[in-house]
Amino acid sequence: MQKNVAIPLTNIVAFLLFLIAFQASAQLTIIVDKVPEHTPPHDTLFLAGTINDWSPGKDAYQFLKQKNGTYTITLPQTPKKIDFKVTRGSWATVEGDINGNKTGDRNHVNETQTPDSLTIQILSWEDQALLYHWSIVVEDIPANTPFDASLYIAGSFNNWKENDANFKLVRLDNGTYGINIRKTTDSLWFKFNRGSWSSVEARYNGRTLYNRHAVWNKGATVKNITCSIEGWEDLTNGTNLLYSFILLASAFQAIILIVSIAGMKDRHRELGWLFTGLLGITCLVLFARTATYNRTLFNWAPKVLLLSDFVYFLYAPMFFAVIKSLSGISNRSRYLKWIFLIPMLLQFAFYVPLLIQPRDIFINSIIDQKYFWLFNATELIGLVYNIICWIFCARLLNEHYFRPGKLYGRPNSFAYVTALFVHSGLCLLLWFCTHVVYISGKIFHADLRIFHEVNVDIFWVVFALSTSMHAVLIMRYPMLFRIVKEDEEKQKSATVVKDNIDTLKNSLAHMMRKDKPFLNAKLTLQELADQMHTNVHTLSRIINEGYQKNFFDFINEYRIEEFKKLVASDQYKHYTFLALAMEVGFSSKTTFNRSFKKTTGKTPREFFNVAETQLESIS
């Protein structure tokens, strides 16, 4: 017979409460993987919270410092939710927010009630809030600043929040504005505003100001920064409006000129396309330049900023091609086109990472001047490149317009070409001066920003006015873009050749001896005319009337004279006659033999046999 054992009710209740308590708690490991830079190395970290009645320095809740520099504490049993803070042993040394101010309690909830871990970072200690800080003072603000305006500072320290009440500047007794910001990093990026990004600080002329930047001095406890606010973007628009109006008006004028040229009857095809390209580049660049000074447009399409940089390597080759076409010289050289295209293609390759960058990242990179070196290097190389192209133009003009006996290009082209050349030279001079001013400021540690910016503005205004110059010259010389009839060209060529026959012959002979174009087996009349910077009608008359020969006989005579020199040279003694003939530009044995006999009256073999006999008789 079994005996029933009675268990007291109180024991059962106690056991159930134990199970509930055990199930409602779980192990928690808290890891502090970062503490403020100036945390005393021998200080101990403690946990204070609901788990220990908010005691700030109990030994049982002390963090252990690990070899890797982190601090850890493991709580064997914690409730489902825990609120806590980290201290260095007292409430005076409790953790704070990023600026050293009081911060809210931390909390952790473990829904699963299984062993868990939590990683945290200590942003600051309240007792060190102003021990290491940036002291920023604004000494001067624009005269048009509203009298009741509040000034704020936004930057890397508050995630660029523009109207953060914690970073409102205080007006001091001496009329300046100041604020102290706790040091969290060795670098500080910031900007002032009046409560919104639409009222952010700007340069004196209302244009966008790059983010301010300050660097901490090693070993210092305070970094003093003195600033002056030059202007506000929303209150300084006068200069910007006038500047933008000039650039936009010139851009629209370029569009009108493009349409006008396209509508011309009997227009010169090559020159028309070249001018359309030149004006099109000018138009795009002016629109891009204007957009960079408009906050709304810049935020909408920030990468339009890059368009204005492409003018460095696009405008110069197009300008050179226009000068050549106006001078009556062909632009058909493939090699020359590729040489001019290479710099632009290289620039595009360097700019691809910027073009594919996300919009917001690109905007921040520009404001932070992350690509400052790239833009400046590109501009400097572009300046050198444009100067080289301008020198090429100068040499071409000297050859084609200023040497006696040279034929002018298209009708009335001299005035147009001269105007273009002088205008481009003025732009290059202004461009060069901007770099001189900038470099001088860096070398002598002088603030020459105003002079630099004014010089840049003058450059762009002068560049923009090129469209007005084109408009005036096109109205003055409309025949520039018309096809010149062949009879008129021939008549003009005849007059020039007749008046300057000796000079033209000497120029041609000098070029033939110096450059030896006859060595090219595929040389044509057009190619030789291009090398002489004239046209085929003029060159034909020089050869026909000056030498009484046709083009092929004239060229072959020079080839035969060169052939004779090679035969007499020890360097070519092992060559056959045919090999030497090919060397001097003949394309076949038949052509060589026929030309040689026509010129000397003998075959090559007969000619050199006679020459050897004469040498033997002399010796």
C-alpha positions as CSV (number, residue, x, y, z in Angstrom):
1,M,0.0,0.0,0.0
2,Q,1.5,3.3,-1.2
3,K,1.6,6.4,1.0
4,N,0.8,9.8,-0.5
5,V,3.4,12.5,0.2
6,A,2.0,16.0,0.5
7,I,4.1,18.9,-0.9
8,P,3.4,22.3,0.7
9,L,1.8,24.8,-1.5
10,T,4.4,27.5,-0.6
11,N,7.2,25.3,-2.1
12,I,5.3,24.8,-5.3
13,V,4.8,28.6,-5.7
14,A,8.5,29.3,-4.9
15,F,9.6,26.8,-7.5
16,L,7.3,28.3,-10.2
17,L,8.5,31.8,-9.4
18,F,12.1,30.6,-9.8
19,L,11.4,29.1,-13.2
20,I,9.7,32.3,-14.3
21,A,12.6,34.4,-13.1
22,F,15.1,32.1,-14.9
23,Q,13.1,32.2,-18.1
24,A,12.8,36.0,-17.9
25,S,16.5,36.6,-17.8
26,A,19.5,35.7,-20.0
27,Q,23.2,36.3,-20.3
28,L,24.3,39.6,-22.0
29,T,27.8,40.6,-23.1
30,I,28.4,44.4,-23.7
31,I,31.4,45.4,-25.7
32,V,32.8,48.9,-25.9
33,D,34.9,49.0,-29.1
34,K,35.6,52.7,-29.1
35,V,36.2,55.4,-26.4
36,P,37.0,59.1,-26.8
37,E,40.5,59.9,-27.9
38,H,41.5,61.6,-24.6
39,T,40.1,59.0,-22.2
40,P,42.7,58.7,-19.4
41,P,44.5,55.4,-20.1
42,H,44.3,54.1,-16.5
43,D,40.6,54.9,-15.9
44,T,38.1,52.1,-15.4
45,L,34.8,51.8,-17.1
46,F,31.6,50.9,-15.2
47,L,28.0,50.0,-16.1
48,A,25.2,51.8,-14.3
49,G,21.6,51.0,-14.9
50,T,18.3,49.4,-13.9
51,I,20.2,46.2,-13.2
52,N,22.2,47.7,-10.3
53,D,20.0,50.6,-9.1
54,W,22.0,53.1,-11.3
55,S,25.1,52.8,-9.1
56,P,27.9,54.5,-11.2
57,G,31.0,52.6,-9.7
58,K,30.2,49.2,-8.4
59,D,33.1,46.7,-8.8
60,A,30.7,43.9,-9.8
61,Y,29.8,46.0,-12.9
62,Q,33.3,46.9,-14.0
63,F,34.3,46.5,-17.6
64,L,37.5,44.5,-18.4
65,K,40.0,46.0,-20.8
66,Q,41.0,43.6,-23.5
67,K,44.4,43.3,-25.3
68,N,42.8,44.7,-28.5
69,G,41.8,47.9,-26.7
70,T,38.1,47.1,-26.3
71,Y,36.2,46.9,-23.0
72,T,33.8,44.0,-22.1
73,I,31.4,43.0,-19.4
74,T,29.3,39.9,-19.2
75,L,26.1,40.0,-17.2
76,P,25.1,36.4,-16.4
77,Q,21.4,37.1,-15.9
78,T,19.6,40.2,-17.2
79,P,15.9,41.0,-17.5
80,K,14.2,41.2,-20.9
81,K,14.9,45.0,-21.1
82,I,17.8,46.8,-19.6
83,D,18.5,50.6,-19.5
84,F,22.0,51.7,-18.7
85,K,24.9,54.2,-19.2
86,V,28.7,53.9,-19.0
87,T,30.7,55.9,-16.5
88,R,34.3,56.1,-15.4
89,G,33.3,55.6,-11.7
90,S,31.0,58.6,-11.0
91,W,28.2,60.6,-12.5
92,A,30.6,63.5,-13.1
93,T,32.4,61.2,-15.5
94,V,29.4,59.7,-17.3
95,E,29.3,59.4,-21.1
96,G,27.8,62.2,-23.2
97,D,26.7,62.8,-26.8
98,I,29.0,63.7,-29.6
99,N,29.4,67.3,-28.3
100,G,30.0,66.4,-24.7
101,N,26.4,67.2,-23.6
102,K,24.0,65.0,-21.6
103,T,22.7,62.1,-23.6
104,G,19.7,59.8,-23.0
105,D,19.9,56.3,-21.4
106,R,20.9,53.4,-23.5
107,N,18.5,50.4,-23.6
108,H,18.6,46.9,-24.9
109,V,15.7,44.4,-25.4
110,N,16.3,40.7,-25.8
111,E,13.0,39.2,-27.2
112,T,14.4,35.7,-27.5
113,Q,15.9,35.5,-24.0
114,T,18.9,33.7,-25.3
115,P,22.6,34.7,-24.7
116,D,23.2,38.0,-26.5
117,S,25.9,40.6,-27.2
118,L,25.8,44.3,-27.7
119,T,28.6,46.5,-29.2
120,I,28.6,50.2,-28.4
121,Q,30.8,53.3,-28.8
122,I,31.4,56.0,-26.3
123,L,31.2,59.4,-28.1
124,S,32.4,61.6,-25.2
125,W,32.7,62.1,-21.5
126,E,30.8,64.9,-19.9
127,D,33.8,66.0,-17.7
128,Q,35.9,66.4,-20.9
129,A,33.3,68.3,-22.9
130,L,35.3,71.4,-23.4
131,L,38.7,70.2,-22.5
132,Y,39.5,69.7,-26.2
133,H,37.4,71.9,-28.4
134,W,37.2,74.1,-31.5
135,S,36.6,77.8,-30.6
136,I,35.0,79.5,-33.6
137,V,34.4,83.2,-33.7
138,V,32.6,85.1,-36.6
139,E,34.1,88.6,-36.5
140,D,32.2,90.1,-39.4
141,I,28.9,89.5,-41.2
142,P,27.4,91.1,-44.3
143,A,25.7,94.5,-43.9
144,N,22.5,93.2,-45.4
145,T,22.1,90.5,-42.8
146,P,18.6,90.8,-41.2
147,F,19.0,92.3,-37.7
148,D,17.0,89.5,-36.1
149,A,18.7,86.6,-38.0
150,S,20.0,83.7,-36.0
151,L,23.3,82.2,-37.1
152,Y,23.9,78.5,-37.2
153,I,26.9,76.3,-38.0
154,A,26.6,73.0,-39.8
155,G,29.3,70.5,-40.6
156,S,30.8,67.1,-40.2
157,F,30.2,67.2,-36.4
158,N,26.3,67.2,-36.7
159,N,25.8,65.4,-40.0
160,W,25.3,68.8,-41.8
161,K,22.1,69.7,-40.1
162,E,21.5,73.3,-41.0
163,N,19.3,74.5,-38.1
164,D,20.5,72.5,-35.2
165,A,19.6,74.3,-32.0
166,N,22.7,72.8,-30.3
167,F,24.9,74.7,-32.8
168,K,23.4,78.1,-32.8
169,L,26.0,80.8,-32.5
170,V,25.9,83.2,-29.5
171,R,26.1,86.9,-30.0
172,L,29.0,88.2,-27.8
173,D,29.3,91.5,-26.0
174,N,31.8,92.9,-28.6
175,G,29.3,92.2,-31.5
176,T,30.9,89.1,-32.7
177,Y,29.4,85.6,-32.8
178,G,30.9,82.5,-31.2
179,I,30.5,78.8,-30.4
180,N,32.6,76.1,-28.9
181,I,32.5,72.6,-30.5
182,R,34.0,69.6,-28.9
183,K,36.9,67.9,-30.8
184,T,36.0,64.5,-32.1
185,T,38.4,64.3,-35.0
186,D,41.5,66.1,-36.2
187,S,39.7,67.7,-39.1
188,L,36.6,69.9,-39.1
189,W,34.5,70.8,-42.1
190,F,31.8,73.4,-41.6
191,K,29.7,76.2,-43.0
192,F,27.5,79.0,-41.6
193,N,23.8,79.6,-42.4
194,R,20.8,81.5,-41.2
195,G,18.6,78.4,-40.5
196,S,18.4,76.8,-44.0
197,W,20.5,75.8,-47.0
198,S,18.8,78.5,-49.1
199,S,20.3,81.1,-46.7
200,V,23.8,79.6,-46.5
201,E,26.9,81.8,-46.5
202,A,28.4,82.6,-49.9
203,R,31.3,84.5,-51.4
204,Y,31.2,88.3,-51.6
205,N,29.5,88.1,-55.0
206,G,26.9,85.6,-53.9
207,R,28.5,82.6,-55.5
208,T,28.8,79.2,-53.8
209,L,31.5,79.1,-51.1
210,Y,33.4,75.8,-50.7
211,N,33.1,74.2,-47.3
212,R,35.4,75.7,-44.7
213,H,38.1,73.4,-43.4
214,A,40.2,73.4,-40.3
215,V,42.9,71.1,-39.0
216,W,43.8,70.4,-35.3
217,N,47.2,71.5,-34.1
218,K,49.0,68.5,-32.5
219,G,49.4,68.8,-28.8
220,A,46.8,71.7,-28.5
221,T,43.8,71.7,-26.2
222,V,41.9,74.4,-28.1
223,K,41.9,75.4,-31.8
224,N,40.9,79.0,-32.3
225,I,39.2,79.7,-35.6
226,T,38.4,83.3,-36.7
227,C,36.0,83.7,-39.7
228,S,34.3,86.5,-41.7
229,I,31.1,85.9,-43.6
230,E,31.4,87.6,-47.0
231,G,27.8,87.2,-48.2
232,W,24.6,85.2,-48.3
233,E,23.5,83.2,-51.3
234,D,19.9,84.5,-51.0
235,L,20.8,88.2,-50.5
236,T,23.7,88.7,-53.0
237,N,22.3,88.3,-56.5
238,G,23.1,91.5,-58.3
239,T,26.5,90.6,-59.7
240,N,25.4,87.1,-60.4
241,L,22.4,88.3,-62.5
242,L,24.4,90.6,-64.7
243,Y,27.2,88.0,-65.2
244,S,24.7,85.2,-66.0
245,F,22.7,87.5,-68.3
246,I,25.8,88.3,-70.4
247,L,26.7,84.6,-70.7
248,L,23.2,83.5,-71.5
249,A,22.6,86.2,-74.0
250,S,25.9,85.2,-75.8
251,A,24.8,81.5,-75.8
252,F,21.4,82.4,-77.4
253,Q,23.2,84.6,-79.9
254,A,25.3,81.6,-80.8
255,I,22.2,79.5,-81.5
256,I,20.8,82.3,-83.7
257,L,24.1,82.3,-85.7
258,I,24.0,78.5,-86.1
259,V,20.5,78.7,-87.5
260,S,21.5,81.6,-89.8
261,I,24.5,79.8,-91.2
262,A,22.4,76.6,-91.8
263,G,19.8,78.7,-93.8
264,M,22.4,80.3,-96.1
265,K,22.0,79.4,-99.8
266,D,25.2,78.2,-101.6
267,R,27.0,78.0,-98.3
268,H,30.5,76.6,-98.2
269,R,29.9,73.1,-96.8
270,E,33.2,72.6,-94.8
271,L,33.3,76.1,-93.4
272,G,29.7,76.0,-92.5
273,W,30.1,72.8,-90.5
274,L,33.2,74.0,-88.8
275,F,31.6,77.3,-87.7
276,T,28.5,75.4,-86.5
277,G,30.8,73.2,-84.4
278,L,32.7,76.2,-83.0
279,L,29.6,78.1,-82.1
280,G,28.0,74.9,-80.7
281,I,30.9,74.4,-78.3
282,T,30.7,78.0,-77.3
283,C,27.0,77.8,-76.6
284,L,27.2,74.6,-74.5
285,V,30.1,75.9,-72.5
286,L,28.4,79.2,-71.7
287,F,25.2,77.4,-70.6
288,A,27.3,75.1,-68.4
289,R,29.2,78.0,-66.9
290,T,26.0,79.8,-66.0
291,A,24.4,76.7,-64.4
292,T,27.3,76.3,-62.0
293,Y,26.4,79.6,-60.4
294,N,22.7,78.7,-59.9
295,R,22.1,76.6,-56.8
296,T,18.8,75.2,-58.2
297,L,20.3,74.2,-61.5
298,F,23.5,72.8,-59.9
299,N,21.5,70.6,-57.5
300,W,19.3,69.4,-60.3
301,A,22.1,68.6,-62.8
302,P,25.4,69.0,-60.9
303,K,27.5,67.2,-63.6
304,V,26.9,70.1,-66.0
305,L,29.8,71.6,-64.2
306,L,32.1,69.2,-66.1
307,L,30.9,70.5,-69.5
308,S,32.8,73.8,-69.2
309,D,36.1,71.9,-68.6
310,F,35.8,70.2,-72.0
311,V,36.3,73.5,-73.7
312,Y,40.0,73.3,-72.9
313,F,40.6,70.6,-75.5
314,L,37.7,71.0,-77.9
315,Y,37.7,74.7,-78.8
316,A,41.4,75.0,-79.8
317,P,41.4,72.3,-82.6
318,M,38.1,73.5,-83.9
319,F,39.4,77.1,-83.9
320,F,42.5,76.0,-85.8
321,A,40.4,74.1,-88.4
322,V,38.2,77.3,-88.9
323,I,41.4,79.4,-89.5
324,K,42.7,76.9,-92.0
325,S,39.4,76.8,-93.8
326,L,39.1,80.6,-94.0
327,S,42.6,80.6,-95.4
328,G,41.7,78.2,-98.1
329,I,43.6,75.2,-96.8
330,S,42.1,71.7,-96.7
331,N,41.3,70.1,-93.3
332,R,41.5,66.5,-94.7
333,S,44.6,65.2,-92.9
334,R,43.5,62.2,-90.8
335,Y,46.7,62.2,-88.7
336,L,46.2,65.8,-87.7
337,K,42.6,65.1,-86.7
338,W,43.7,62.3,-84.4
339,I,46.5,64.3,-82.9
340,F,44.0,67.0,-82.0
341,L,41.5,64.5,-80.6
342,I,43.9,62.6,-78.3
343,P,44.0,65.3,-75.5
344,M,40.2,65.4,-75.4
345,L,39.9,61.6,-75.3
346,L,42.4,61.5,-72.4
347,Q,40.4,64.1,-70.5
348,F,37.2,62.2,-71.0
349,A,38.9,59.0,-69.7
350,F,40.0,60.9,-66.5
351,Y,36.5,62.3,-66.1
352,V,34.6,59.0,-66.5
353,P,34.7,58.2,-62.7
354,L,33.1,61.6,-62.0
355,L,30.5,61.2,-64.7
356,I,29.3,57.8,-63.3
357,Q,29.4,58.9,-59.7
358,P,26.0,59.1,-57.8
359,R,24.6,62.6,-57.8
360,D,24.8,63.3,-54.0
361,I,28.3,61.9,-53.7
362,F,29.4,64.1,-56.6
363,I,27.9,67.3,-55.1
364,N,29.6,66.6,-51.8
365,S,32.9,65.9,-53.5
366,I,32.7,69.2,-55.4
367,I,31.9,71.2,-52.3
368,D,34.6,69.5,-50.3
369,Q,37.1,70.2,-53.2
370,K,37.9,66.5,-53.4
371,Y,38.8,66.8,-57.1
372,F,40.5,70.2,-56.8
373,W,43.8,68.8,-58.0
374,L,42.2,67.2,-61.1
375,F,40.4,70.3,-62.2
376,N,43.4,72.5,-61.7
377,A,45.8,70.1,-63.5
378,T,43.3,69.8,-66.4
379,E,43.0,73.6,-66.7
380,L,46.8,74.1,-66.6
381,I,47.4,71.5,-69.2
382,G,44.6,72.9,-71.3
383,L,46.1,76.4,-71.1
384,V,49.5,75.1,-72.4
385,Y,47.6,73.1,-75.1
386,N,45.7,76.2,-76.3
387,I,48.8,78.3,-76.4
388,I,50.5,75.7,-78.6
389,C,47.5,75.7,-81.0
390,W,47.5,79.5,-81.0
391,I,51.2,79.4,-82.0
392,F,50.3,77.0,-84.9
393,C,47.7,79.5,-86.0
394,A,50.2,82.3,-85.9
395,R,52.7,80.4,-88.1
396,L,49.9,79.5,-90.5
397,L,48.8,83.2,-90.8
398,N,52.4,84.3,-91.2
399,E,52.9,81.7,-94.0
400,H,49.6,82.4,-95.7
401,Y,48.9,86.1,-95.3
402,F,52.1,88.0,-94.5
403,R,54.7,86.6,-96.8
404,P,55.0,88.2,-100.2
405,G,53.4,86.3,-103.0
406,K,51.0,84.3,-100.8
407,L,47.4,84.1,-101.9
408,Y,44.7,85.2,-99.4
409,G,42.1,82.6,-98.6
410,R,38.4,83.1,-99.0
411,P,37.1,86.5,-100.0
412,N,37.5,89.1,-97.1
413,S,38.9,86.3,-94.9
414,F,41.9,88.5,-93.8
415,A,39.7,90.8,-91.6
416,Y,37.8,87.8,-90.1
417,V,40.9,85.7,-89.4
418,T,42.7,88.7,-87.8
419,A,39.8,89.4,-85.5
420,L,39.5,85.8,-84.5
421,F,43.2,85.5,-83.9
422,V,43.4,88.7,-81.8
423,H,40.4,87.8,-79.7
424,S,41.7,84.3,-79.0
425,G,45.1,85.8,-78.0
426,L,43.3,88.2,-75.6
427,C,41.4,85.2,-74.0
428,L,44.7,83.3,-73.6
429,L,46.3,86.3,-72.0
430,L,43.5,86.7,-69.4
431,W,43.5,82.9,-68.8
432,F,47.3,83.0,-68.2
433,C,46.9,86.0,-65.8
434,T,44.4,84.0,-63.7
435,H,47.1,81.4,-63.1
436,V,49.7,84.0,-62.4
437,V,47.5,85.6,-59.7
438,Y,46.6,82.3,-58.2
439,I,50.2,81.0,-58.0
440,S,51.4,84.4,-56.6
441,G,48.9,84.2,-53.8
442,K,50.1,80.7,-52.9
443,I,53.8,81.7,-53.0
444,F,53.5,84.9,-51.1
445,H,50.7,83.7,-48.8
446,A,48.5,86.6,-49.9
447,D,44.8,86.6,-50.1
448,L,44.3,87.4,-53.9
449,R,41.0,85.5,-54.2
450,I,39.1,88.7,-55.3
451,F,41.7,89.5,-58.0
452,H,41.6,85.9,-59.2
453,E,37.8,85.7,-59.3
454,V,37.5,89.1,-61.1
455,N,40.1,87.9,-63.7
456,V,38.2,84.7,-64.2
457,D,34.9,86.6,-64.7
458,I,36.5,89.0,-67.2
459,F,37.9,86.0,-69.1
460,W,34.5,84.4,-69.5
461,V,32.8,87.7,-70.4
462,V,35.4,88.3,-73.2
463,F,35.1,84.7,-74.3
464,A,31.3,85.0,-74.4
465,L,31.5,88.2,-76.5
466,S,33.1,86.2,-79.3
467,T,29.5,85.4,-80.5
468,S,28.9,89.1,-80.9
469,M,32.1,89.4,-82.9
470,H,31.0,86.6,-85.1
471,A,27.6,88.2,-85.7
472,V,29.2,91.5,-86.7
473,L,31.7,90.0,-89.1
474,I,29.2,87.6,-90.7
475,M,26.9,90.6,-91.4
476,R,29.9,92.6,-92.7
477,Y,31.3,89.8,-94.9
478,P,28.4,87.5,-95.8
479,M,30.4,86.1,-98.8
480,L,32.7,84.3,-96.4
481,F,30.3,81.4,-96.2
482,R,29.3,81.3,-99.9
483,I,30.9,78.9,-102.4
484,V,33.5,80.8,-104.4
485,K,33.0,80.1,-108.1
486,E,35.9,78.4,-109.9
487,D,36.2,81.1,-112.5
488,E,36.7,83.7,-109.8
489,E,39.3,81.6,-108.1
490,K,41.2,81.1,-111.3
491,Q,41.0,84.8,-112.2
492,K,42.3,85.7,-108.7
493,S,45.1,83.1,-109.0
494,A,46.2,84.4,-112.4
495,T,46.5,87.9,-111.1
496,V,48.6,86.8,-108.0
497,V,50.9,84.6,-110.1
498,K,51.4,87.2,-112.7
499,D,52.3,89.9,-110.2
500,N,54.6,87.7,-108.0
501,I,55.9,84.9,-110.3
502,D,59.5,85.1,-109.2
503,T,58.7,85.2,-105.5
504,L,56.3,82.3,-105.9
505,K,58.8,80.2,-107.9
506,N,61.5,80.8,-105.2
507,S,59.1,79.8,-102.4
508,L,58.2,76.6,-104.3
509,A,61.8,75.7,-105.1
510,H,62.9,76.4,-101.5
511,M,60.1,74.1,-100.2
512,M,61.0,71.3,-102.7
513,R,64.7,71.4,-101.7
514,K,64.1,71.7,-98.0
515,D,61.0,69.4,-97.4
516,K,61.4,67.1,-100.4
517,P,57.7,66.3,-100.8
518,F,58.5,64.5,-104.1
519,L,59.7,61.5,-102.0
520,N,56.1,60.7,-101.5
521,A,55.1,58.4,-104.4
522,K,51.4,59.3,-104.0
523,L,52.0,63.1,-103.9
524,T,49.1,65.0,-105.5
525,L,48.6,68.6,-106.7
526,Q,46.2,69.2,-103.8
527,E,48.7,67.9,-101.2
528,L,51.5,70.0,-102.5
529,A,49.2,73.0,-102.6
530,D,48.3,72.4,-98.9
531,Q,52.0,72.2,-98.0
532,M,52.6,75.5,-99.7
533,H,49.5,77.0,-98.0
534,T,47.9,77.9,-101.3
535,N,45.3,76.4,-103.6
536,V,45.6,74.1,-106.7
537,H,44.8,76.9,-109.2
538,T,47.7,79.0,-108.0
539,L,50.1,76.1,-107.8
540,S,49.2,74.9,-111.3
541,R,49.9,78.4,-112.7
542,I,53.2,78.6,-110.9
543,I,54.4,75.3,-112.4
544,N,52.8,75.8,-115.8
545,E,53.8,79.5,-116.3
546,G,56.9,79.7,-114.2
547,Y,58.6,76.4,-115.2
548,Q,56.7,75.7,-118.4
549,K,56.0,72.1,-117.2
550,N,53.1,70.1,-116.0
551,F,52.8,68.9,-112.4
552,F,54.1,65.4,-113.0
553,D,57.1,66.4,-115.1
554,F,58.0,69.1,-112.5
555,I,57.9,66.6,-109.6
556,N,59.8,63.8,-111.6
557,E,62.6,66.2,-112.3
558,Y,63.3,66.7,-108.6
559,R,63.1,62.9,-108.2
560,I,65.7,62.3,-110.9
561,E,68.0,64.9,-109.4
562,E,67.7,63.1,-106.1
563,F,68.3,59.8,-107.8
564,K,71.6,61.1,-109.2
565,K,72.7,62.1,-105.8
566,L,72.0,58.7,-104.3
567,V,73.8,56.9,-107.1
568,A,76.9,59.0,-106.3
569,S,76.6,58.3,-102.6
570,D,78.7,55.5,-101.0
571,Q,75.8,54.7,-98.7
572,Y,73.6,53.5,-101.6
573,K,76.3,51.7,-103.8
574,H,74.7,48.3,-103.1
575,Y,71.3,49.5,-104.3
576,T,70.0,48.7,-107.8
577,F,68.7,51.5,-110.1
578,L,65.1,50.3,-109.5
579,A,65.5,50.3,-105.7
580,L,66.9,53.8,-105.8
581,A,64.1,54.9,-108.1
582,M,61.6,53.7,-105.6
583,E,63.6,55.4,-102.8
584,V,63.1,58.8,-104.5
585,G,59.4,58.5,-105.1
586,F,58.9,56.7,-108.4
587,S,56.1,54.1,-108.3
588,S,57.2,51.8,-111.2
589,K,60.2,51.0,-113.4
590,T,58.4,52.1,-116.6
591,T,57.6,55.6,-115.2
592,F,61.1,56.0,-113.9
593,N,62.8,55.0,-117.3
594,R,60.4,57.2,-119.3
595,S,60.9,60.3,-117.0
596,F,64.7,59.8,-116.9
597,K,65.0,59.7,-120.7
598,K,62.7,62.7,-121.1
599,T,64.7,64.7,-118.7
600,T,68.3,63.7,-119.6
601,G,67.8,62.4,-123.2
602,K,69.4,59.0,-122.2
603,T,68.5,55.9,-120.3
604,P,69.8,55.6,-116.8
605,R,72.4,53.0,-117.9
606,E,73.6,55.2,-120.8
607,F,73.7,58.3,-118.7
608,F,76.0,56.7,-116.0
609,N,78.2,54.9,-118.6
610,V,78.9,58.3,-120.2
611,A,79.5,59.8,-116.8
612,E,82.1,57.1,-115.9
613,T,83.8,57.5,-119.3
614,Q,84.1,61.2,-118.7
615,L,85.6,60.7,-115.3
616,E,88.2,58.2,-116.6
617,S,89.2,60.6,-119.4
618,I,89.7,63.4,-116.9
619,S,91.8,61.2,-114.6
